[in-house]
């Protein structure tokens, strides 16, 4: 059975100098659930690499104890939306600096360091195993909570190679995403939403208030939502007091390309009535 340590050895990398790090998303209110939630780390890696680097590099000051001299490596893996544990790069540890408590540390800007002396590790992507990036799948084995391990003591079996692939769109009924995370969704998800009109729901996850809106005319669902990502309110009076980072979007109804704007507006009004978003929510008309 081929193992990850076998591949390291073939590349001339000593497994005793390698940390294995397995990154995955954990549920937090307002980030959506299920498949949409699982895409946050993968989405950052694919679409916003500086954000992923910050997430990976901000750890405790003792996380990579042997790395201060620059001789050790981090083999980085991501639990993709498909559930597979996929290799995304071998990084050389070039050093570490301390950062103060409250420094942004995660995919979300609201995630900050809690320790007074957290570390920002200088991890530099190497050319080692470059051909395996986004292709090599391993079996991490039991102990998902032990996300950082040493390679020589945890020899991971290789499941196989895959062509880089993104998780299929989960469907309109299951889709939910924070407005602040729209830039991180997979390309194929964005493509679906850019070609769909209909009625959507904005939920303020801090207050529970709801806003019903629609995408019609030359707008798509994704196009309409990016206005909220830009300024938090998209020109709607009822949303001007909401925090952009607390808004979550989902789909209430979709329409075909022949549906008139007037019909979409009637559908939007019906949803406002059903949810009471004029009386108890954020809609002003």
Secondary structure, 3 states (H helix, E strand, C coil): CCEHHHHHHHCCCCHHHEEEEEECCCCCCCCCCHHHHHHHHHHHHHHCHHHHHHHHHEECCCCCHHHHHCCCEEEEEEECCCCCEEEEEEEEEEEEEEECCCCECCCCCCCECCCCCEEEEEEEECCCCHHHCCCEEEECCCCCCCCEEECCCCCCEEEEECCCCCCCCCCCCCCEEEHHHHHHCCHHHHHHHHCCEEEEEEEECCCCCEEEEEECCCCCHHHHHHHHHHHCCCCCHHHCCCCHHHEEEEEEEEECCCCCHHHHHHHHHHHHHHHCCCCCCCCCC
